[in-house]
Amino acid sequence: MINKVLCVLVVVLSQAAWSQDQDRAIVNGKVVSNTNDLEGVYVVNAQTEVMVTTTADGSFSIKAKPGDTLVFSSIQFKENRVLLTTENFTDLNFTVRLSLVMHQLQEVIIRRYDNINAVALGIVPSNQKTYTESERKLRTATALDATATASGMAGGSVSADPFLNFLSGRTKMLKKELIVEKKEFFMKLLENMFSLDHFVNRLKIPNEYVKGFEYYAVENDKFTVILNSKNKTSTEFLLAELAVKYKEILAGENK
């Protein structure tokens, strides 16, 4: 008996749902907003829970009837609910305006901490010598890695890498790279301290020989020591002396 009652209820409810669905028709519309990105907006019939999404131009088609509520939802738009009327089904220009969600950033305050560095944080010991790239390569190639082990000799073992680097010529090559690096450093330092006009008009070095004179100057060890001290007066004085000698060399070559 109970089974018969349940069957009757299922049939009645199905017929009611079918009759309600028969009352619904397709409503066509379009969402609009202050953006061209209108694709993928969810359109849900709150009564039937039927869901569709908008096309690239914002168009949608969904089954509904007057009195149903359409819910428009998307991550970039504020939710909008529209109660359908009879006119919406015959309106060829049925549009729903959506408002963009504005994500407002909080104030960002940037503080500068000049005294915070690797040394201050204890990551790097203070007064530690720093190395250039060429210096690091040369130091790695020539350093003796002495390590004492329980099974090794009393004095520890010594890596053979420095010896092999010496035999292969790698150490010699790295030393040359270090010399070139230092010369390039002094060249930049010299060019930053004095303009091209100073060399040409003050020291009377022909324009085409300025670069050669710079190389000539940084070859002088005494000059590079003074140059590295960044004492412009002393550097300028010695540079003038070197300019006289360099012009004498040019004069001798041009005879």
Helices and strands as residue ranges (DSSP letters): H 2-22, E 25-32, E 42-45, E 51-53, E 59-64, E 69-74, E 77-83, H 86-90, E 95-97, H 133-142, E 146-147, E 157-158, H 161-168, H 170-193, H 196-197, I 198-202, G 207-209, H 210-218, H 221-228, H 232-253
